[in-house]
Amino acid sequence: MPGADSGPGALAEQLRATLERCGAAGPRALVIGDWGVVQGELFPVGLLLENARLMPHRRGLFVWDVSSEACEISWLRMTDVTPLLETSSELEHLGFRGSTERWLTPVRHGRLRELVIQSCGLPAEVVRAFVSSDLGALERLELWLGSEEFDGDTILDDLAPVLSERLVAELPGVVVDVSDAQDEEQAGGRYTAVGE
């Protein structure tokens, strides 16, 4: 939800229809694609927060499931998703794609098992926020670092805690795409994958 020809107001309408169709239990997972993209328009996280009580059993959420052929990742703008974690205690899988200055602030969540952040330019602040978060159930982490051209300023020093022996031992799957990151050659190629 919604489809490629949706207008700007389609997300609210599609969400309403989905919630009605699912009934009192609400959906188990949401995958949100092209909701009528306006370049530079922030994804309306508030809409999901307003309807959180109607999705008490939601386990999965992926925002901006849009192919590069349909829309460049740099045009998909996200805002801070921390409130989604704070208000969705049952959430186990969270993923989002796009670009922004702030995606995450330090947060505690007891059930999140998978976190996927696909960015054209991941700020180091986001990586630091993850390192400072308490995600005790996390099993899989995927980070796309992107490039400096899109404000990606994460360097290997920022990633050191993520790829530390202790954290890798705790996480069965860690995938870091360093295709355009600073110090790529030192990181060892297009992908650094540990425990996957």
Number of C-alpha atoms within 10 A of each C-alpha: 16 18 15 13 11 16 14 13 10 17 22 16 10 17 18 13 11 15 16 13 11 13 11 13 12 18 19 14 17 17 14 19 19 23 22 17 20 13 12 13 13 16 19 13 16 13 12 16 16 9 14 16 13 19 22 18 18 20 20 19 17 18 19 22 15 19 11 9 7 9 14 13 19 18 17 25 22 23 17 15 17 16 15 17 19 13 15 20 17 17 24 22 19 21 19 21 21 25 27 23 18 17 21 19 18 15 16 16 20 15 18 23 20 21 21 17 21 21 25 26 25 28 24 21 18 20 23 18 16 18 18 14 15 14 19 14 15 20 17 20 19 17 17 22 27 25 20 16 10 16 17 24 18 24 18 17 9 16 15 12 17 21 19 10 12 10 14 18 12 15 22 14 17 22 19 21 20 25 19 19 23 18 14 17 12 8 17 11 13 14 14 15 14 15 12 11
